[in-house]
Amino acid sequence: MRSVTYSMGCSLDGYIVGPDGGFNWSAPDKEVFRFWIEEIREVDVHLLGRRLYETMLYWETAEEEGEPDDAELEWIALWNPLPKVVFSTTLSEVRGRARLASGSVAEEIERLRAEPGEGDIAIGGAMLAAEAAAADLIDEYRMVVHPVLVGGGTPYFPRQERRVDLELVETRTFGSGVVYLRHRVKR
């Protein structure tokens, strides 16, 4: 069965965006960007909330609007053709290889797991991940922890009244002090 992974950058105090809504502190250096490129290679489909979808729309036109370097071109070549499912109650249409979700996150994951494929079903966005976590649908939590305390904002982990036991399966420390933590949910 295909794994559902929740992978995002966060601050050391556990937020994906700060109290002002900003996340400029999470801009990847070359080494971390290379890591994200390798990470996306393992994904067959990406589930996104509206905010993350709108943030990632940049890549749809990045090649025409600027002069991307080789790593950015590699990312574009992987990200743009990747199928995406966007969960939104406010959007009426999406662009590129995205489609609006027709059901709940649980229904979409069940449908996607029934389809053939070997790559991960990735989730991006804290609100969407919280919904999937509440339904016990996340198989792995993958945190890219930045060495900054932002003091509040949108938390990486959902706030719920449920214990989840995890097994550490991988760590990596980057030259910039960013740390990657990959945990599998114990079932």
N, C-alpha and C positions, 0 to 999 in steps of 0.2 A: 504494500500500500504506500502511496506517495506521502512523504512527510510534509507537514505544514510547519513552516519556519517563520518566526517573527524576528526580523533583523533590522536594527536601526542604530544610529549613533545617539549617544546620550551623554549628559554631563556626569561627573563623578557623583553628584547628589541625586542622579536618577531622572533627569528631565530631558525630553527630546527638543523642547523649545523653552526659552526662558520666560519670565513673567511678562516681558514686553512683546512676546510672540516671536522674538528673534532667535536665530540659530546660526549666526555667522561664526560663532566659536567652533562649529562642527565642520567647517570647510576642510576637506581632506588635502593633505600634502600629497606629493607624488607617490610615496610609498603606500599610504592608506588608500588613495584612489586606485592604485594597482590592485590592492586587496579587494575593493568593491567590484572591480572588473572580473576578477576570478570568482568572486561570490555569485555574481549574476549569471555566470556560465552554467551553474547548477540548477537554475530556475526554469521551469516550463511555463509557468503562468504566475502573474503577480496581482494580488488583490490590494487595492489602494482605497483609502478614504479620499474624500474630495480635496482636502487641503494638500495632501501629498501628491495627488494627481495633478493639481494645478501647479505645484512647485516643479514637478518633473516634466511638465509641458515644455519647459525651456529646451529640453533635448530634441524635441520634434523639429525645431527650426535652427538649432545651434550651428549647424553646418552652413546654412545660408546667411546667417546674421553675423558671423564672426569668422575667425581663423582658428578653429580648434587644433590643438596639438595632436600628436599621434595617439596618445592615451585617450584623449577625448573622442577622437574618431573611432577608436576601438570600442569605447563605451557606447557611442551612438549606434554602431553596427550591431551591437548586442541588445541594447535597450529598446530601440525603436521597433524592431520586428517582434519583440516579445509580446505575447498576448497578455492583456491587462483587463481586469474586471474592476470597475469603479463603483463604489457604494456611495450614493448621494441622494438626498431627497430634494436638492435644489437644482441640480444640473438636469437639463433636458437632452443634451447630446454631449458626446465626447469625440476626440479626434484620434487619428492614427490607428494602432492595433488595439484600441480600447473599446470596451462595450460597457454599458450601464448594467449593473447587477439587476436581475429580475426577481431574486428572492433574498432571503436572509443570508447572512454569512454562513450559517450552518448548512443551509440548503445548497448554496454555491459550492462549499467545500465537499459536501457529499456527492454532488454531481461531478465535480472535477476529479475526485478520487475514483469514481467509477469509470472515467475515461482512460484510455491507454496513455501511458507516459511514464517516464522514469525520473524526471526532474522534480524538484521541489515545487510546492505550492507556497509561494512567499506572501507574507502579509506585511504591509507597511502602513503605519498610522496607528497612533495609540488608541483611539476610540474604536477602530475596527478590531485591533488586537484584543482589546478588553472584551469585546463581544465574543470573539473566538475563544478566549481564555475562559470566560464564564461558562461556555458550552464544552469545556475540556477538549478543544480541538487543536491546540498548539502542541506540536511534538518537540520543537526546539526553540529556545530563546538564544538569540545571537546578539550580543551587545558590543558595540564599538564605543568604549568609554573614553571620553575626552577629559584631559586634566584641567577641569574648570568646575567651579561651584557657581551655579546660576541663581540659587536661592528660591526657586519656585517655577511655576509654569505648568506645562503638560507633562505628567509623569510617564516614563517608559512602561512601568508596570501598572496594570489595572489595580484599582483599590477594591479589593473584594474580601469577603469573609471566608476564604477557602485556602487551606494549606496545599501547596504544590511542592512535592519533593523532586529535586533535580539532581542530575549526575553531570559533573564537569567532564566534558569530552575533549575540549581543546582550549588552549590559551595562546596568545601571541602578543608580544610587546613590540611596538614600533619605535623608531628612533625619536619621534616627536613626543613620546610619553603616552601616546594613545595605546590602550590595551583592548584586545579582543577577547571576549569570553563567550564560549559556546557551551550551553547546557542542554541536556536532553531531559525531557520529563520522564520520571520513573512511573511506570504504570503497573 
